[in-house]
Amino acid sequence: MNKIVYLDAAASFLKPESVIQAEADFLRNKYANAGRGVCARAVDVDDMVRNTRARVAAFINADESQVIFTSNATDGLNRIVNIISHQPWYAELSTFAVSDLEHHSARLPWEELLHQGRIRKELVYELDDKFNIKIDSIPKTDILVITAMSNVMGVAQDVASIVAAARKKNPNVITVVDATQYVVHEKVDVKKWNADFVVFSGHKIGADTGVGILYIKDADKYFPDKFGGGMVLRVSDSELVLNNAPEKFEAGTLPLTQICGLAVAIDELESNRPNLDLIKYMYDELKKIPAVKILTGRDAAVLSFIVDGMHPLDFGAIAGANGICLRVGNMCASWIHRALGVDGSIRVSVGPWNTLSDAEKFISIVKSIVK
Ligand SMILES: Cc1ncc(COP(=O)(O)O)c(C=O)c1O
């Protein structure tokens, strides 16, 4: 059977062998719970969690106390809404602002608050014709949601300038950055961004599913959203004393196996990022096919397109039958598709494993589908 050509890194990365080995070794030889045991094995697992946290902190230029393990970006984005909406000062907030770039995971949790009448108004800021956020359209708002890189358009945004523009309008604005796609291709520097919250998923950078990161700039300022084991220093009938951050936000047993793989995945990613020249090659080749309409720029981190007279789902099924894995549909990003005037699209994305021969195979299959 022919080898599959996996051009769907933006949906989820294939796992490097080193991540698989690290997880297998942990499960076979090193497994114990963290934060609860005193035997040597449990202490080693505590060290592993601490070391992974330090690795993540270095990866995004954060302090370790600001790095919280979650289960994925969606979990982090929902938890931010829960954390903020449960603070004693929450009633003073009245607006959140979003753009058309947002993934459903970043925008729907806020819209749900709106539907419940728990926030007053949604504001929408604008994009220019290259899908960069228009900094002069950033409104005065209490909460600003920023997609650092859209999963459909693949454009890296100038997050530091966007955050600064929002703070100029409202010094108390709370800024939330979805870095899920950005972190794959660009160095994240949370100190430079100066945002309040940043999230991403482990599985999109080569780690396993089930682990994500939530960065909180002033983690000690917020009361937690989840309660349970591991987050309490002392509790009695009359008092509840919480641990400091990050443990304060990590009630319950952590996804230890996935955390073990995450540190290894970050090492792999930093030494071998996806080769975006492959996107440029496929862009140039698709440009020559009249029935293909490309939606993204040549410099984007993903290649999104539609084919005249063919539904993206049909295209995806035929490509799949020919051994090409790619993403079709609305990509959980309905607003940008609506802004583009299409229901859905076809997206090709590359990981460190992809080669020129994968890109050539993709182009030859497209040519056979789009005659
Ligand atoms: C930009 C962006 N944000 C959020 C998510 C949600 O990630 P997850 O499904 O890992 O929670 C995705 C996934 O495609 C994404 O591309």
The ligand as a Gaussian input file, in Angstrom:
#p B3LYP/6-31G(d) Opt

LIG

0 1
 C       -6.371000      28.690000      16.245000
 C       -6.923000      27.538000      17.026000
 N       -7.421000      27.756000      18.249000
 C       -7.924000      26.777000      19.013000
 C       -7.968000      25.485000      18.551000
 C       -8.522000      24.411000      19.421000
 O       -7.522000      23.476000      19.719000
 P       -7.880000      22.127000      20.478000
 O       -8.895000      21.425000      19.649000
 O       -6.580000      21.404000      20.563000
 O       -8.412000      22.521000      21.814000
 C       -7.492000      25.203000      17.268000
 C       -7.609000      23.850000      16.700000
 O       -7.707000      23.670000      15.514000
 C       -6.934000      26.256000      16.501000
 O       -6.440000      26.026000      15.274000

